[in-house]
Amino acid sequence: MTTLWVLFTICIALFMYHHFIYPLLLRFVAKRQKVKHLAPNAVQTLPRVGIIMCAYNEEAYIRAKLDNLAMLDYPPTAYDIHIGLDGCTDNTEAVINSVSQDLVQKRIQCTPHVFTTNQGKVKTLNYLIEKTKDQYDVLLFTDVSALLSIDALRNVAQAFQSPNVGVVSGDYQFLNPAQPEQTKYWQYQNKLKRDEGALGAVIGVPGAMFAVRAKLVKTVPENTINDDFVIPMRAIEQGYEAIVDPDLGIVELESDTSDQELKRRVRIGAGNLQQLGFLKSMLRMRNGWKAFNFFSGKAMRAVMPIIIAVGSISIVSLAALGSTFAQIATAATAGTLLVESALKHGLGIKKVPVLSSLSYLVVNYAYALVGIVKWCCGHYAKSWNNGGKRDLDYVPLSVRFGKRTIDILGSASGLLMLMPLMILTAVVVKVSSKGPVFYKQWRVGKASGSWVSLFYMYKFRTMVVNAEQNTGAVWSKNNDPRITRVGRFLRKTRIDELPQLWNVLIGDMSLIGPRPERPDFHKKLEFHIPFFSERTMNVKPGISGLAQIKEAYANDINGMRQKLAWDMAYTLSLSSPMRWIKTEITIVFATLKVMLLAKGQ
């Protein structure tokens, strides 16, 4: 029994070290370090960036991804897009071809590399690496289903001003996570990466987007399971540092179902063990903090399923041999998992505090152990192909609270201060043309996965009465004859939007957000523009927004498609309090400039 107790004690100690002691120790040391990698000044010479993507049947996401890349705040001649089409059997290639004209007009080079048969992600990736690495200063690897913040490339360029930095990534999160625990897991990982970054020793970066100095990129063995870990780690292995910039937002549109998540865990379990063989040199003491983090984080995680299995076998064996403590511990653990399962599956309770997190941890490690066994038995000779697509609120509580507080204070103050102007405007509208002072119209508001709100939006009337009586719902256009003379001035100065302060005060709208669309146009736009309806997913529409200050008035599908990219960029900013504040301030000042200079439409 002594041997079993020793095994169990060692396993418990290793489990506690990896999950609790190491993160606390890392946080303690990181707080006493200064992050020296991000240069505060503007980048003098922008690196040329090659954006690398592998696509296998990505019809559902490719349009949104290309629109997102086309709107990045970076000179269009300084970055190109390369897409490896790995034997697609859907309309992915057709969608890329349909977007190519828009990209050409923006002077963005997008090159599809088409393979008629599916050869696997690693082969496709190796081909793209060999084809592009000599053409660029930086290679940026990204998933088709992941959207990047509008300033992503500039943040990457700024980080690479430090000659010691070889890999850059950002803050990763899911738009619609399949499970609440998935969100917790990535919040934990993002914090861990930031702490590792303070030591200049990030171990592994989010595979949804990472940038590497092109000269450091190497092809990977064809049997590589987790290529998105091995590629950046090979750069770190050469003596360079990896950093995670919290201001660089990465939002994953695609969420695995529970079954897909578990299958992925099986593969990750196998990949983690494989990586120890590929990157064993990282454990050398000369690597300093990198070796410490690699051992404490990645290496320990790779063998943790085995450690838990050995510990579980030890305590069950001790219970069978008559140890009272072991019997109580075994019964308590099994009972806890059974209670969580009964509450979740029997009563439909999706989340049970503490118990759900414990169950998520145990189940994931169990499936990772299956992956380890499969890898040891010779599975995973071929590279992985993604399959199955699926479509929680990604906005942190601090941002939601701050945004609503600003909306209430701003709209109430605005209504009080601007009341004289609004009264004068009402009088001018009334005497200048026949009809009511105010105009109300149904608009599409905040949405979730199961419902979409509708509300009446208020404006000062700027058109003649019954303007759409003969035409039905149509977009306004330049020199629209339906707009009154006073209406033109009100639109240019945005004074016609002031009654929407009431919409903000009562909670239908926000001061800043995507402009609310009319239901008549919404269905048409959703048909022509993928993910159009998600622009107000968990976000209230606003009086002004990033799209309004960046683009002219849109009166066709192409114009709305460009605005959608800016709306998505604003949505990404809400995932980080600091990024949201900076974006919000930018929009407010730009909106005031439009009003004062009468540049609205």
Order of alpha helices (4+ residues) and beta strands (2+ residues): alpha-alpha-beta-alpha-beta-alpha-beta-alpha-beta-beta-alpha-beta-alpha-beta-alpha-beta-alpha-alpha-alpha-alpha-alpha-alpha-alpha-beta-beta-alpha-alpha-beta-alpha-beta-alpha-alpha-alpha
